[in-house]
Amino acid sequence: MKNKVSIITGAAQGIGLATALQCGAEGAIVAVCNLRADGVDAALAQLQATSAQAPGYALNVTDREASHVNGAVLEVSGGVTV
């Protein structure tokens, strides 16, 4: 997973958070997405404590306007690879 790029939705808790933390621990760049901004902040704090690279986005993935995340991740890291 080293230097691979992933977008994890629902990353503030449960399986989403566990997946984000595991990917980060293996060296992936993890884009953290969640509906609530406080959840994004908490997940980012955990990821960054492990030195993982992780941008965060508070959004509703069912909203068409949320598709801007793909462009943001592309700009930050060159695109999604996982």
C-alpha positions as CSV (number, residue, x, y, z in Angstrom):
1,M,0.0,0.0,0.0
2,K,3.0,2.3,0.3
3,N,2.3,5.6,-1.6
4,K,-1.0,4.2,-3.0
5,V,-3.9,6.7,-2.8
6,S,-7.4,5.8,-1.5
7,I,-10.6,7.6,-0.7
8,I,-12.4,6.1,2.4
9,T,-16.0,7.1,3.0
10,G,-17.6,6.8,6.4
11,A,-14.0,7.1,7.7
12,A,-15.0,8.6,11.1
13,Q,-16.0,5.3,12.8
14,G,-16.4,1.6,12.5
15,I,-15.2,-0.2,9.4
16,G,-14.4,3.0,7.5
17,L,-12.1,4.2,10.3
18,A,-10.5,0.8,10.7
19,T,-9.9,0.7,6.9
20,A,-8.4,4.2,6.9
21,L,-6.1,3.4,9.8
22,Q,-4.9,0.2,8.3
23,C,-4.2,1.8,4.9
24,G,-2.4,4.6,6.6
25,A,-0.4,2.2,8.7
26,E,0.7,0.5,5.5
27,G,1.9,3.7,3.9
28,A,-1.1,4.7,1.8
29,I,-2.3,8.3,1.4
30,V,-5.8,8.2,2.7
31,A,-8.5,10.8,1.8
32,V,-10.9,10.7,4.8
33,C,-14.5,11.4,3.9
34,N,-17.4,11.6,6.3
35,L,-20.7,13.5,6.7
36,R,-19.7,15.2,10.0
37,A,-16.7,17.6,10.1
38,D,-15.9,16.6,13.7
39,G,-15.7,13.0,12.7
40,V,-13.3,13.9,9.9
41,D,-11.1,15.9,12.3
42,A,-11.0,13.0,14.8
43,A,-10.0,10.5,12.1
44,L,-7.4,12.8,10.7
45,A,-5.9,13.2,14.2
46,Q,-5.6,9.5,14.5
47,L,-4.1,9.1,11.1
48,Q,-1.6,11.9,11.4
49,A,-0.5,10.6,14.8
50,T,0.9,7.6,12.8
51,S,2.6,10.0,10.3
52,A,0.1,9.0,7.6
53,Q,-0.7,11.5,4.8
54,A,-4.4,12.2,5.0
55,P,-6.5,15.0,3.6
56,G,-10.0,15.2,5.0
57,Y,-13.4,16.2,3.5
58,A,-16.7,16.7,5.3
59,L,-19.4,15.8,2.7
60,N,-22.4,13.7,1.9
61,V,-21.3,11.2,-0.7
62,T,-24.8,10.9,-2.1
63,D,-24.8,14.6,-3.1
64,R,-23.6,15.2,-6.7
65,E,-21.6,18.2,-5.5
66,A,-19.4,15.8,-3.4
67,S,-17.7,14.6,-6.7
68,H,-15.3,17.6,-6.2
69,V,-13.4,15.3,-3.9
70,N,-12.1,13.3,-6.9
71,G,-10.6,16.4,-8.4
72,A,-9.2,17.5,-5.0
73,V,-7.5,14.1,-4.5
74,L,-6.2,14.2,-8.0
75,E,-4.7,17.6,-7.4
76,V,-3.2,16.7,-4.0
77,S,-1.8,13.2,-4.8
78,G,-2.1,12.5,-8.5
79,G,-5.2,10.4,-8.5
80,V,-6.7,7.4,-6.7
81,T,-4.8,4.1,-7.1
82,V,-6.7,1.8,-4.7
